[in-house]
Amino acid sequence: MRPSSPFCIARAPVRLLALAMLAATAVACSSGEPEATPEGAPAPTVPVQAAPSATPTAPDDLASKAQQAVADNRIYAPEGDNAIEFYLAQREREASAEASAEAALIELQPYAMMAAEQAIAGADFPEAERLIALMVRIDATAPSLARLREDLDAARDTQAAALAAEAAEAEAAAEVAATPAPPPATSPAPAPRPSAAPPSRAPATAVRTPSPAPAPARPANTAPTAAAPAQRPASTPATPARPAPAAGPLVPVNTPFPPFPSEAIARGRSMGSVTVRFTVRANGRVADVRVVEARPEGLFERTVIDTLAEWRFEPGAGDRTETRTFNFRN
């Protein structure tokens, strides 16, 4: 056996040290730089974190918004930021709050009804439709809905008739203005009168016959003769009709508010509303009281009817029809 060379024995530790240095360099390069992607291979996709979804409005937030809207007198307006719409949203989203939201909506519904009547009277038909739609969402079986729709249709027909009459008058005035005026009539010139020739005088004679002296002229009567007044046929003067006084606002004399009924207290009812339509006679008394709407029914109508029988106003020109809503809260 051939003995190992001392040079070969000394080279072995050098090779091991070189291999260790190469391995350390490879590890450092792999940790500092990303791995190269082969040509033609698709680039790796980086997952994108989805944005968090919007958190729906909490029921408690709706209740606080509704209470703040009532405090700010935003009962039914503006659209989308009023107490009725907040309570409707609370009733639809939270079953546990349905009873409290329903009680609040019953109390606020008469305000929407009166606002709809005012919008109809002021010819603001889009606002009247919005308020009627709110009342349908509160209670689609409310008796006042049919009356409000009838009043809205009648107001629209009245406005359409007035616009048509104005258009007809404007068209007639335009036709009259476009028609040329006839030329003025000219009268013929008067014919010239022939001049009268002076009469010829006879030749004078030698002897003139004295002419009688003319009678003295009577002085003309300068006083004008007074014309006899024409006799008019006797007639009885007609008595002028007394104009009826203009209808002014009602002046209350005795209009107490109906008392809270004891039957409602016995049944545990703390609130309610009654809408009535009645006639104020010329003598100031109330008659023909009719219940238009009552919530709830059968509790507050009798106290309203009995109290209206005691109402008195100052006498006026004639009968008038009024509509009032009474809101009860104990």
SERO-991814 format. One record per residue: x, y, z of N, C-alpha, C, O in turn. Coordinates in pm, whole numbers, padded with zeros to 5 digits, always signed. Layout:
! residues N
XYZXYZXYZXYZ;...
***
This chain:
! residues 330
+00086-00120+00000+00000+00000+00000+00088+00123+00000+00188+00134+00070;+00040+00219-00087+00121+00342-00101+00083+00439+00006-00036+00465+00023;+00175+00494+00079+00143+00590+00186+00091+00718+00128+00129+00757+00018;-00003+00789+00206-00065+00917+00163+00038+01027+00163+00132+01031+00243;+00016+01115+00067+00106+01229+00055+00072+01332+00159-00047+01356+00182;+00168+01393+00223+00139+01498+00322+00066+01616+00261-00008+01683+00332;+00083+01643+00132+00016+01755+00066-00132+01729+00053-00215+01819+00069;-00165+01601+00024-00309+01566+00012-00377+01575+00146-00492+01619+00154;-00308+01534+00251-00369+01538+00385-00394+01683+00426-00495+01709+00491;-00309+01776+00392-00328+01916+00431-00434+01986+00347-00487+02088+00390;-00467+01933+00225-00568+02000+00139-00710+01971+00185-00799+02049+00153;-00736+01861+00258-00874+01824+00297-00941+01930+00383-01055+01966+00352;-00881+01983+00488-00949+02087+00567-00978+02212+00486-01076+02280+00516;-00902+02246+00388-00926+02365+00306-01051+02348+00223-01130+02441+00210;-01070+02228+00167-01193+02202+00088-01317+02213+00177-01417+02272+00136;-01311+02157+00295-01427+02164+00385-01460+02309+00420-01578+02344+00428;-01360+02392+00442-01384+02533+00474-01445+02607+00355-01531+02693+00374;-01403+02575+00234-01458+02640+00113-01603+02602+00093-01685+02687+00058;-01636+02473+00115-01776+02429+00101-01865+02498+00204-01978+02535+00173;-01816+02514+00324-01896+02581+00427-01921+02727+00390-02031+02777+00411;-01822+02795+00336-01839+02936+00297-01938+02949+00183-02019+03041+00181;-01931+02855+00085-02028+02858-00027-02171+02837+00023-02264+02905-00023;-02190+02745+00116-02325+02719+00170-02378+02841+00243-02496+02873+00229;-02295+02911+00321-02340+03031+00393-02378+03142+00297-02476+03213+00319;-02300+03155+00188-02332+03259+00087-02464+03231+00020-02542+03323-00006;-02492+03102-00011-02620+03066-00077-02738+03095+00013-02841+03144-00033;-02723+03065+00144-02832+03092+00239-02860+03241+00250-02976+03281+00254;-02755+03324+00254-02772+03470+00265-02839+03526+00142-02924+03615+00152;-02802+03474+00023-02864+03526-00101-03009+03485-00111-03093+03563-00157;-03041+03364-00069-03181+03318-00078-03271+03393+00019-03389+03413-00011;-03219+03436+00136-03301+03509+00233-03316+03656+00196-03415+03717+00237;-03226+03716+00121-03232+03859+00091-03304+03890-00037-03361+03999-00049;-03305+03800-00138-03367+03826-00265-03476+03725-00291-03462+03610-00250;-03587+03763-00358-03693+03668-00388-03648+03573-00496-03559+03601-00576;-03712+03459-00495-03678+03355-00592-03721+03399-00730-03833+03447-00747;-03637+03385-00825-03666+03428-00962-03776+03343-01020-03777+03221-01003;-03868+03409-01088-03979+03336-01151-03935+03290-01288-03880+03369-01364;-03958+03164-01322-03918+03116-01455-03990+03192-01563-04104+03235-01544;-03925+03209-01678-03984+03283-01790-04105+03209-01843-04101+03089-01867;-04215+03283-01860-04340+03224-01910-04434+03179-01801-04551+03155-01829;-04387+03168-01676-04476+03124-01566-04559+03242-01518-04509+03354-01519;-04685+03220-01477-04769+03332-01428-04716+03388-01298-04663+03317-01213;-04732+03520-01285-04685+03587-01164-04773+03549-01047-04894+03534-01064;-04716+03533-00931-04797+03494-00815-04893+03607-00777-04856+03725-00781;-05014+03571-00740-05116+03668-00702-05108+03698-00554-05085+03609-00471;-05128+03827-00521-05124+03870-00381-05268+03885-00334-05342+03963-00394;-05310+03816-00232-05451+03828-00187-05479+03969-00136-05400+04026-00060;-05595+04027-00181-05638+04161-00141-05742+04148-00032-05840+04075-00047;-05721+04218+00076-05813+04213+00189-05938+04295+00159-05928+04413+00125;-06055+04234+00171-06181+04302+00139-06209+04412+00241-06180+04399+00360;-06268+04523+00189-06302+04635+00279-06418+04595+00368-06509+04525+00324;-06416+04637+00490-06526+04601+00581-06658+04662+00533-06661+04777+00490;-06766+04584+00540-06898+04629+00495-06954+04733+00593-06918+04736+00710;-07046+04818+00538-07106+04923+00622-07195+04862+00727-07273+04771+00700;-07184+04911+00844-07264+04860+00955-07403+04921+00951-07415+05044+00951;-07510+04839+00949-07645+04897+00946-07673+04977+01073-07614+04956+01178;-07767+05069+01057-07804+05154+01171-07869+05070+01280-07962+04994+01254;-07822+05084+01400-07874+05007+01512-08013+05057+01549-08042+05175+01533;-08100+04966+01601-08235+05010+01642-08231+05118+01749-08312+05211+01747;-08136+05105+01844-08127+05208+01948-08094+05344+01888-08142+05447+01935;-08010+05343+01782-07978+05468+01715-08102+05527+01648-08120+05648+01648;-08188+05441+01590-08311+05490+01528-08403+05552+01633-08465+05656+01608;-08413+05490+01749-08499+05544+01855-08449+05680+01901-08529+05771+01922;-08318+05694+01918-08264+05823+01962-08282+05930+01854-08309+06046+01884;-08266+05890+01728-08288+05986+01619-08434+06030+01614-08462+06148+01593;-08526+05936+01635-08668+05971+01634-08702+06066+01748-08775+06163+01728;-08650+06040+01867-08677+06128+01981-08619+06267+01959-08682+06367+01994;-08500+06275+01900-08440+06406+01872-08521+06480+01766-08536+06602+01773;-08573+06406+01667-08655+06471+01563-08783+06527+01622-08827+06635+01582;-08844+06456+01717-08964+06508+01783-08930+06634+01863-09006+06731+01862;-08815+06633+01931-08775+06752+02007-08748+06871+01916-08770+06985+01956;-08699+06845+01794-08671+06954+01698-08792+06987+01612-08781+07067+01518;-08908+06928+01642-09033+06953+01567-09019+06908+01421-09080+06966+01332;-08940+06805+01398-08932+06744+01265-09020+06619+01266-08970+06506+01260;-09150+06639+01275-09243+06528+01288-09255+06449+01158-09244+06327+01158;-09279+06521+01045-09303+06456+00917-09215+06511+00805-09226+06465+00692;-09132+06607+00832-09045+06667+00731-08917+06714+00800-08917+06744+00919;-08804+06721+00723-08793+06696+00580-08792+06549+00546-08780+06464+00634;-08804+06518+00418-08811+06379+00375-08681+06306+00409-08572+06353+00377;-08695+06190+00474-08580+06109+00511-08516+06146+00643-08427+06075+00690;-08558+06255+00706-08498+06300+00832-08608+06351+00924-08604+06466+00970;-08708+06265+00952-08818+06305+01038-08853+06189+01130-08812+06075+01107;-08928+06220+01235-08957+06122+01340-09040+06006+01288-09015+05892+01326;-09138+06032+01201-09225+05923+01152-09143+05821+01075-09163+05701+01096;-09054+05864+00989-08975+05768+00911-08878+05691+01000-08851+05573+00974;-08823+05755+01105-08734+05683+01196-08812+05575+01272-08764+05463+01286;-08932+05608+01321-09012+05508+01393-09056+05395+01300-09062+05280+01342;-09088+05426+01175-09124+05322+01079-09007+05225+01057-09027+05104+01053;-08886+05279+01043-08769+05194+01024-08743+05109+01148-08705+04993+01137;-08764+05166+01267-08745+05091+01390-08848+04978+01401-08814+04868+01444;-08972+05005+01363-09075+04901+01369-09047+04787+01272-09079+04672+01301;-08987+04818+01157-08959+04714+01058-08836+04632+01093-08828+04515+01055;-08738+04689+01165-08611+04619+01188-08606+04545+01320-08536+04444+01331;-08678+04591+01420-08665+04531+01553-08803+04490+01603-08891+04573+01622;-08820+04360+01623-08950+04310+01669-08978+04352+01813-09093+04376+01849;-08874+04360+01896-08896+04395+02037-08941+04539+02054-09008+04573+02152;-08903+04626+01959-08942+04768+01968-09068+04799+01890-09103+04916+01874;-09137+04697+01841-09255+04721+01757-09366+04790+01836-09431+04880+01784;-09388+04749+01961-09498+04807+02039-09473+04954+02068-09564+05036+02053;-09351+04990+02109-09323+05130+02140-09326+05215+02014-09376+05328+02016;-09272+05163+01903-09276+05239+01778-09419+05256+01729-09454+05361+01676;-09503+05151+01746-09643+05161+01703-09717+05267+01784-09795+05344+01727;-09695+05273+01914-09761+05375+01997-09718+05515+01956-09800+05607+01953;-09589+05532+01925-09543+05664+01883-09602+05703+01748-09637+05820+01727;-09614+05607+01656-09671+05636+01525-09819+05672+01535-09866+05759+01462;-09893+05607+01625-10035+05640+01645-10048+05785+01694-10140+05856+01654;-09956+05827+01779-09962+05963+01831-09922+06067+01727-09972+06179+01730;-09833+06031+01634-09784+06128+01535-09866+06129+01407-09852+06221+01327;-09951+06029+01385-10027+06023+01259-10119+06143+01239-10127+06192+01126;-10190+06195+01341-10274+06314+01316-10197+06434+01265-10251+06514+01190;-10070+06449+01305-09992+06561+01254-09969+06547+01104-09975+06646+01031;-09942+06425+01058-09925+06403+00914-10055+06429+00839-10053+06482+00728;-10168+06392+00900-10298+06415+00834-10325+06565+00819-10366+06610+00712;-10301+06643+00926-10325+06787+00917-10229+06853+00818-10268+06945+00746;-10104+06806+00813-10010+06862+00715-10054+06829+00572-10037+06912+00483;-10109+06710+00550-10160+06676+00417-10277+06766+00377-10286+06809+00262;-10367+06794+00472-10479+06885+00443-10429+07024+00406-10481+07086+00313;-10328+07075+00478-10274+07206+00446-10204+07206+00310-10213+07305+00237;-10135+07097+00276-10069+07090+00145-10172+07089+00032-10150+07151-00072;-10284+07020+00052-10389+07018-00050-10449+07157-00065-10472+07203-00177;-10476+07224+00047-10534+07358+00040-10438+07457-00027-10484+07550-00093;-10308+07440-00011-10211+07527-00073-10166+07483-00211-10072+07540-00266;-10233+07380-00269-10203+07330-00405-10061+07273-00414-10003+07271-00523;-10004+07227-00302-09873+07160-00303-09899+07010-00313-09888+06938-00214;-09934+06964-00434-09978+06827-00453-09867+06723-00433-09896+06618-00377;-09741+06746-00474-09636+06646-00444-09617+06623-00294-09601+06509-00251;-09619+06731-00214-09604+06715-00070-09723+06641-00011-09707+06560+00081;-09844+06669-00062-09962+06597-00013-09952+06448-00044-09988+06366+00040;-09904+06412-00162-09888+06270-00196-09785+06203-00104-09804+06088-00063;-09675+06274-00072-09573+06215+00016-09630+06189+00156-09603+06085+00216;-09707+06283+00208-09764+06266+00341-09869+06155+00343-09876+06080+00440;-09949+06144+00238-10047+06035+00231-09975+05900+00226-10019+05803+00288;-09863+05894+00153-09786+05769+00148-09731+05734+00287-09727+05617+00323;-09687+05834+00365-09643+05808+00502-09756+05752+00587-09734+05659+00666;-09878+05806+00572-09991+05757+00649-10027+05614+00609-10069+05536+00694;-10010+05580+00481-10035+05442+00437-09937+05347+00503-09975+05237+00543;-09810+05388+00515-09711+05303+00581-09741+05287+00730-09714+05182+00788;-09798+05389+00792-09833+05377+00933-09952+05284+00950-09946+05190+01030;-10060+05308+00877-10181+05226+00886-10257+05241+00756-10319+05345+00731;-10252+05136+00671-10318+05144+00540-10469+05140+00550-10536+05166+00451;-10525+05108+00668-10671+05101+00684-10728+05225+00752-10844+05222+00794;-10651+05332+00765-10701+05452+00833-10818+05511+00755-10808+05526+00634;-10930+05546+00821-11047+05599+00749-11020+05733+00681-11086+05765+00582;-10925+05811+00730-10902+05943+00672-10831+05937+00537-10826+06038+00468;-10775+05823+00498-10703+05814+00371-10796+05835+00252-10760+05905+00158;-10915+05776+00257-11009+05793+00145-11050+05938+00129-11059+05990+00018;-11076+06006+00242-11116+06146+00235-11003+06232+00180-11029+06322+00099;-10878+06207+00222-10766+06287+00173-10745+06267+00023-10715+06363-00048;-10762+06143-00025-10746+06120-00169-10856+06191-00247-10829+06246-00354;-10979+06191-00196-11087+06262-00264-11061+06412-00268-11082+06477-00370;-11014+06468-00156-10983+06612-00154-10869+06645-00250-10871+06750-00314;-10770+06556-00259-10657+06580-00349-10703+06579-00495-10662+06664-00573;-10788+06481-00531-10838+06475-00670-10924+06597-00702-10914+06652-00812;-11008+06640-00608-11092+06758-00632-11008+06883-00649-11039+06966-00734;-10903+06899-00568-10817+07017-00581-10743+07017-00714-10725+07122-00775;-10701+06900-00760-10635+06894-00890-10732+06931-01003-10695+07004-01095;-10857+06881-00996-10955+06916-01099-10984+07066-01100-10997+07127-01206;-10994+07125-00981-11019+07270-00973-10905+07348-01034-10928+07444-01108;-10783+07310-01004-10667+07381-01061-10662+07365-01212-10631+07460-01283;-10693+07244-01263-10690+07222-01408-10797+07307-01476-10771+07364-01583;-10917+07317-01416-11022+07400-01475-10983+07547-01476-11009+07618-01574;-10920+07594-01368-10877+07734-01363-10770+07763-01468-10773+07868-01533;-10676+07671-01486-10572+07691-01588-10632+07690-01728-10589+07767-01814;-10731+07603-01751-10794+07600-01883-10870+07729-01911-10868+07780-02023;-10937+07784-01808-11009+07911-01825-10911+08025-01853-10938+08109-01939;-10800+08029-01783-10701+08133-01808-10643+08123-01949-10621+08224-02015;-10619+07999-01995-10566+07982-02130-10668+08027-02235-10630+08088-02335;-10797+07998-02211-10900+08042-02306-10910+08194-02310-10922+08253-02417;-10904+08260-02192-10908+08406-02190-10787+08467-02259-10801+08567-02330;-10670+08410-02239-10550+08463-02305-10559+08445-02456-10517+08533-02532;-10613+08332-02501-10628+08310-02645-10727+08408-02706-10703+08461-02815;-10840+08433-02636-10938+08529-02687-10879+08669-02693-10903+08742-02790;-10803+08709-02591-10741+08841-02592-10640+08854-02705-10627+08961-02765;-10567+08747-02734-10470+08751-02844-10541+08765-02978-10493+08836-03066;-10655+08699-02996-10730+08712-03120-10784+08853-03138-10782+08908-03249;-10833+08913-03029-10883+09051-03038-10770+09147-03072-10789+09239-03152;-10654+09127-03014-10541+09216-03043-10492+09201-03186-10443+09298-03244;-10504+09081-03243-10456+09059-03380-10555+09109-03485-10514+09129-03599;-10682+09131-03452-10781+09178-03549-10761+09327-03574-10760+09405-03479;-10743+09372-03705-10723+09516-03732-10850+09595-03708-10960+09547-03735;-10835+09716-03656-10950+09803-03629-11002+09862-03759-10921+09899-03844;-11137+09875-03780-11192+09932-03904-11160+10081-03913-11152+10148-03810;-11141+10135-04038-11110+10278-04052-11230+10363-04013-11344+10318-04028;-11208+10484-03961-11320+10570-03921-11400+10616-04043-11343+10643-04148;-11534+10625-04029-11622+10667-04139-11610+10817-04160-11610+10894-04064;-11599+10860-04289-11587+11002-04326-11720+11052-04379-11781+10986-04464;-11767+11167-04331-11893+11226-04377-11867+11312-04499-11764+11379-04505;-11962+11313-04602-11939+11395-04723-11942+11543-04691-12014+11587-04601;-11863+11619-04764-11857+11764-04744-11988+11828-04787-12045+11787-04888;-12039+11930-04712-12166+11993-04750-12152+12073-04880-12049+12136-04904;-12260+12070-04964-12259+12142-05092-12268+12292-05067-12337+12335-04975;-12197+12374-05148-12202+12521-05129-12339+12577-05163-12401+12539-05262;-12386+12667-05077-12516+12730-05100-12503+12843-05204-12406+12918-05202;-12603+12854-05295-12597+12966-05395-12624+13100-05326-12712+13110-05241;-12548+13202-05364-12564+13335-05303-12686+13403-05361-12705+13403-05482;-12771+13461-05277-12894+13528-05322-12860+13667-05375-12790+13744-05309;-12911+13698-05495-12886+13829-05556-12971+13935-05488-13087+13907-05457;-12917+14058-05463-12997+14163-05398-13111+14206-05489-13091+14216-05610;-13230+14232-05433-13343+14273-05517-13316+14410-05580-13255+14498-05519;-13367+14426-05706-13348+14554-05778-13444+14658-05726-13559+14627-05695;-13398+14778-05716-13480+14888-05665-13540+14967-05784-13478+14982-05889;-13663+15016-05760-13729+15098-05864-13666+15237-05867-13613+15282-05765;-13670+15307-05982-13610+15440-05990-13686+15541-05905-13808+15534-05892;-13614+15634-05848-13676+15733-05757-13759+15833-05836-13720+15871-05947;-13876+15878-05783-13962+15977-05845-13936+16113-05782-13869+16124-05679;-13991+16217-05848-13965+16352-05800-14031+16378-05666-13972+16439-05577;-14156+16330-05654-14229+16354-05530-14225+16226-05448-14262+16119-05497;-14182+16235-05332-14174+16118-05242-14292+16118-05149-14327+16222-05093;-14351+16011-05134-14463+15998-05040-14406+15966-04903-14334+15868-04883;-14442+16057-04808-14383+16029-04674-14433+15895-04621-14552+15866-04621;-14344+15822-04578-14380+15691-04519-14416+15708-04374-14356+15789-04303;-14512+15633-04330-14550+15645-04189-14433+15612-04097-14345+15530-04127;-14438+15681-03984-14329+15655-03885-14338+15512-03832-14446+15461-03801;-14231+15457-03824-14236+15317-03774-14274+15312-03626-14237+15398-03546;-14348+15211-03596-14390+15193-03456-14269+15161-03370-14178+15087-03409;-14271+15221-03254-14154+15192-03166-14144+15042-03134-14242+14975-03101;-14027+14996-03146-14006+14852-03121-14017+14821-02973-13969+14896-02887;-14080+14714-02947-14093+14672-02809-13961+14616-02758-13891+14543-02827;-13931+14653-02639-13804+14596-02586-13814+14444-02573-13913+14387-02527;-13709+14386-02616-13707+14238-02609-13702+14192-02464-13634+14250-02380;-13774+14089-02441-13777+14032-02307-13652+13948-02287-13638+13838-02341;-13565+14003-02208-13436+13933-02190-13445+13819-02091-13357+13734-02088;-13552+13816-02010-13560+13708-01911-13598+13579-01980-13700+13575-02048;-13522+13478-01967-13556+13352-02035-13680+13291-01972-13703+13297-01851;-13756+13232-02060-13878+13166-02014-13840+13036-01946-13774+12951-02006;-13880+13022-01825-13846+12900-01751-13925+12784-01806-14048+12787-01814;-13853+12684-01843-13921+12566-01897-13985+12490-01784-13930+12475-01674;-14103+12442-01814-14175+12364-01712-14104+12231-01691-14068+12163-01786;-14085+12198-01568-14016+12069-01544-14101+11953-01593-14222+11948-01575;-14031+11859-01655-14103+11742-01704-14150+11660-01587-14078+11637-01490;-14274+11616-01599-14333+11536-01492-14288+11392-01506-14304+11329-01611;-14232+11341-01400-14189+11201-01399-14299+11114-01342-14371+11154-01250;-14310+10997-01396-14413+10908-01339-14376+10871-01196-14262+10838-01163;-14479+10877-01115-14456+10843-00974-14421+10696-00961-14489+10610-01017;-14316+10670-00889-14274+10531-00868-14221+10517-00727-14163+10610-00670;-14243+10402-00674-14198+10374-00537-14051+10340-00538-14012+10244-00606;-13966+10413-00468-13822+10380-00470-13798+10242-00410-13853+10206-00306;-13712+10166-00482-13682+10030-00436-13585+10036-00318-13491+10114-00316;-13611+09952-00223-13525+09945-00105-13398+09870-00141-13407+09753-00179;-13280+09930-00130-13157+09859-00167-13134+09741-00073-13156+09748+00048;-13089+09631-00136-13063+09510-00056-12941+09532+00031-12840+09586-00014;-12950+09490+00152-12839+09505+00246-12734+09400+00214-12766+09281+00215;-12609+09438+00187-12507+09337+00155-12478+09250+00275-12474+09295+00390;-12459+09122+00243-12429+09027+00351-12289+09051+00402-12198+09075+00323;-12269+09046+00530-12134+09068+00584-12039+08959+00538-12078+08843+00524;-11915+08996+00516-11815+08899+00472-11785+08801+00584-11780+08836+00702;-11766+08676+00541-11736+08571+00640-11594+08588+00690-11499+08581+00612;-11579+08609+00818-11447+08625+00877-11409+08503+00959-11481+08403+00958;-11300+08509+01029-11259+08395+01110-11354+08375+01228-11416+08468+01279;-11362+08248+01269-11447+08217+01383-11387+08275+01510-11266+08265+01535;-11473+08337+01590-11430+08395+01717-11490+08310+01829-11610+08317+01852;-11409+08229+01898-11464+08141+02000-11512+08220+02122-11451+08319+02164;-11621+08174+02178-11675+08229+02302-11658+08130+02416-11619+08167+02527;-11688+08004+02389-11673+07898+02490-11639+07770+02416-11727+07705+02360;-11509+07732+02417-11463+07612+02346-11371+07531+02437-11250+07528+02413;-11424+07465+02539-11337+07386+02628-11287+07260+02558-11349+07210+02465;-11172+07209+02605-11116+07086+02551-11187+06967+02614-11215+06969+02734;-11218+06863+02537-11288+06747+02594-11206+06681+02705-11084+06669+02693;-11271+06640+02814-11197+06575+02923-11155+06434+02885-11215+06370+02798;-11049+06386+02952-11001+06250+02928-11103+06151+02985-11136+06162+03104;-11154+06057+02908-11262+05969+02956-11211+05871+03061-11099+05821+03053;-11295+05844+03159-11258+05750+03265-11254+05607+03213-11179+05524+03266;-11332+05577+03111-11331+05442+03055-11195+05410+02994-11148+05297+03005;-11131+05510+02929-10998+05486+02872-10896+05461+02982-10806+05379+02966;-10910+05532+03097-10819+05507+03209-10839+05367+03263-10742+05299+03298;-10964+05322+03270-10992+05188+03321-10934+05081+03229-10894+04974+03276;-10930+05108+03101-10874+05010+03007-10724+05022+02991-10665+04946+02915;-10662+05115+03059-10518+05129+03052-10468+05204+02930-10351+05190+02893;-10555+05283+02868-10514+05363+02752-10468+05501+02799-10540+05570+02871;-10349+05540+02757-10296+05670+02799-10295+05773+02688-10262+05889+02713;-10332+05733+02564-10333+05829+02456-10434+05786+02351-10476+05670+02346;-10472+05883+02267-10567+05857+02159-10593+05985+02082-10546+06092+02122;-10666+05975+01973-10697+06092+01891-10832+06072+01825-10871+05960+01793;-10902+06185+01804-11034+06184+01739-11037+06304+01644-11007+06416+01683;-11075+06279+01517-11094+06383+01417-11242+06393+01384-11303+06293+01348;-11300+06512+01396-11443+06533+01373-11462+06646+01273-11376+06734+01257;-11577+06641+01207-11620+06748+01117-11757+06795+01161-11847+06713+01179;-11775+06927+01178-11900+06979+01231-11935+07110+01162-11854+07168+01089;-12058+07156+01187-12109+07279+01126-12131+07383+01234-12192+07355+01338;-12082+07504+01210-12104+07618+01299-12216+07703+01237-12198+07763+01131;-12330+07707+01305-12444+07782+01253-12419+07933+01261-12321+07979+01320;-12511+08009+01197-12496+08154+01197-12511+08213+01338-12459+08321+01366;-12583+08140+01425-12600+08189+01562-12484+08152+01653-12486+08187+01772;-12382+08082+01601-12264+08047+01679-12270+07912+01747-12177+07877+01820;-12376+07834+01725-12386+07703+01787-12333+07595+01693-12326+07615+01571;-12294+07481+01751-12235+07371+01677-12342+07265+01652-12420+07232+01741;-12344+07210+01528-12441+07108+01492-12376+07012+01392-12269+07040+01338;-12443+06899+01371-12400+06799+01272-12257+06753+01296-12173+06760+01206;-12228+06707+01416-12094+06658+01449-12079+06516+01393-12159+06428+01424;-11976+06494+01312-11950+06364+01251-11806+06323+01281-11713+06402+01264;-11786+06200+01325-11653+06147+01355-11590+06101+01224-11644+06015+01156;-11475+06159+01190-11403+06121+01069-11306+06007+01097-11293+05915+01016;-11239+06014+01211-11141+05911+01246-11123+05908+01396-11123+06012+01462;-11106+05788+01450-11083+05772+01594-10982+05661+01614-10996+05552+01559;-10879+05690+01694-10775+05591+01725-10746+05595+01874-10690+05694+01922;-10782+05490+01948-10858+05372+01905-11007+05404+01897-11051+05508+01946;-11084+05317+01837-11226+05339+01822-11301+05297+01948-11265+05200+02015;-11406+05374+01979-11495+05337+02087-11457+05389+02224-11518+05349+02323;-11358+05478+02235-11316+05526+02367-11330+05678+02382-11379+05726+02485;-11287+05755+02281-11279+05899+02296-11386+05975+02217-11395+06097+02229;-11467+05907+02137-11562+05979+02051-11671+06049+02132-11706+06164+02103;-11726+05981+02235-11840+06036+02308-11802+06164+02382-11881+06258+02384;-11684+06170+02444-11645+06290+02518-11626+06408+02424-11652+06523+02462;-11580+06381+02299-11565+06489+02202-11700+06542+02156-11720+06663+02148;-11794+06451+02125-11926+06492+02077-12001+06570+02186-12063+06673+02157;-11995+06521+02310-12065+06591+02418-12007+06729+02443-12080+06823+02472;-11874+06743+02433-11812+06873+02457-11842+06971+02346-11865+07089+02372;-11844+06924+02220-11872+07014+02108-12016+07066+02114-12044+07174+02061;-12107+06992+02176-12244+07042+02190-12251+07166+02279-12348+07242+02273;-12148+07188+02363-12144+07306+02451-12064+07422+02391-12060+07530+02450;-12000+07401+02276-11918+07507+02217-12006+07621+02168-12118+07600+02121;-11953+07744+02179-12023+07863+02129-11921+07955+02061-11808+07973+02107;-11965+08014+01949-11886+08114+01877-11971+08240+01861-12092+08237+01880;-11905+08348+01826-11979+08470+01798-12060+08452+01670-12011+08389+01576;-12182+08506+01663-12265+08489+01542-12194+08543+01419-12123+08643+01424;-12216+08473+01306-12152+08512+01181-12252+08529+01069-12372+08539+01093;-12201+08532+00945-12286+08557+00829-12366+08435+00789-12477+08450+00737;-12316+08316+00809-12386+08195+00768-12320+08072+00825-12229+08081+00907;-12369+07955+00782-12316+07829+00831-12176+07805+00774-12145+07843+00661;-12092+07742+00857-11955+07708+00816-11924+07567+00863-11968+07524+00969;-11845+07495+00781-11803+07359+00813-11658+07361+00858-11572+07416+00791;-11632+07299+00973-11497+07296+01030-11455+07153+01056-11539+07065+01076;-11322+07128+01056-11264+06998+01088-11159+07018+01196-11068+07099+01181;-11172+06945+01305-11078+06956+01417-11030+06817+01458-11102+06718+01442;-10906+06811+01510-10847+06687+01562-10810+06710+01707-10743+06807+01741;-10854+06619+01794-10827+06627+01937-10732+06513+01973-10764+06396+01950;-10616+06545+02029-10518+06447+02072-10522+06437+02226-10503+06536+02297;-10546+06317+02273-10557+06293+02418-10429+06226+02466-10372+06140+02399;-10386+06269+02584-10269+06206+02648-10283+06224+02797-10295+06336+02846;-10280+06115+02869-10299+06120+03014-10164+06110+03082-10156+06112+03205;
***
